[in-house]
Amino acid sequence: MPIDREGKLPLYRQIANELRRDIEAGRYAAGRRLPSENELAAYYEVNRLTIRKGICLLVEEGLCEKVPGRGTFVSEQQAALSARSA
């Protein structure tokens, strides 16, 4: 689902929702690295700060983990919980 630039929901929340759906659908498996902030910014056609804010929401939820110098990864524990509930 494309992001709605005219909608009421901030872009970073829409992007976080998109990434959450992709994780829950299995597009990004447990332990898998998400695309870089630059790659996601190019894909969604937004700036990197918007991507970073969206990813921070997923980290706060425990769905993703940031590893300094390596990137952002899907949390092993949280992905397993999502798979069980599906």
C-alpha positions in Angstrom: 0.0 0.0 0.0 1.5 3.3 -1.0 1.9 6.1 1.6 -0.7 8.9 1.5 1.1 12.2 1.5 -2.2 14.1 2.0 -3.5 11.9 4.8 -3.8 12.7 8.5 -1.4 10.0 9.6 2.3 11.3 9.6 4.5 9.7 6.9 6.8 8.1 9.5 3.9 6.3 11.1 2.6 5.1 7.7 6.1 3.8 6.9 6.3 2.0 10.3 2.9 0.4 9.6 4.1 -0.7 6.1 7.2 -2.3 7.6 5.2 -3.9 10.4 2.9 -5.5 7.9 5.9 -6.7 5.8 7.4 -8.3 8.9 4.2 -9.9 10.0 3.6 -11.2 6.5 7.0 -12.9 6.5 8.7 -10.6 3.9 11.4 -9.9 6.6 12.1 -13.0 8.6 13.3 -13.1 12.2 17.0 -12.1 12.3 16.9 -10.6 8.8 18.3 -7.1 8.2 16.0 -4.5 7.0 17.0 -2.3 4.0 19.2 0.6 5.0 17.7 4.0 5.8 19.0 5.3 2.5 17.4 2.4 0.5 14.1 2.9 2.3 14.2 6.7 1.8 14.7 6.2 -1.9 11.9 3.6 -2.1 9.3 5.7 -0.2 10.6 9.0 -1.7 11.0 10.6 1.7 14.0 11.9 3.7 16.1 9.6 5.9 14.9 11.3 9.1 11.3 10.2 8.3 12.6 6.6 7.8 14.6 6.8 11.0 11.5 7.9 13.0 9.4 5.1 11.6 12.1 2.5 12.4 12.4 3.9 15.9 8.7 3.1 16.5 9.3 -0.5 15.5 12.4 -0.6 17.9 10.3 0.8 20.7 7.7 -1.9 20.1 10.4 -4.6 20.2 9.7 -5.7 16.7 13.1 -4.6 15.5 16.6 -4.2 17.0 19.3 -1.7 16.0 22.9 -3.1 15.9 25.5 -0.3 15.7 27.5 -0.5 12.6 25.4 -3.3 11.1 21.9 -2.0 10.6 18.3 -2.8 11.8 17.2 -6.4 12.2 13.9 -8.0 12.8 13.7 -9.1 16.4 14.0 -12.9 16.8 11.6 -13.0 19.8 9.0 -10.7 18.4 8.9 -12.3 15.0 8.3 -15.7 16.6 5.3 -14.3 18.5 3.9 -12.8 15.3 4.3 -16.1 13.5 2.4 -18.0 16.3 -0.5 -15.6 16.3 -1.0 -15.8 12.5 
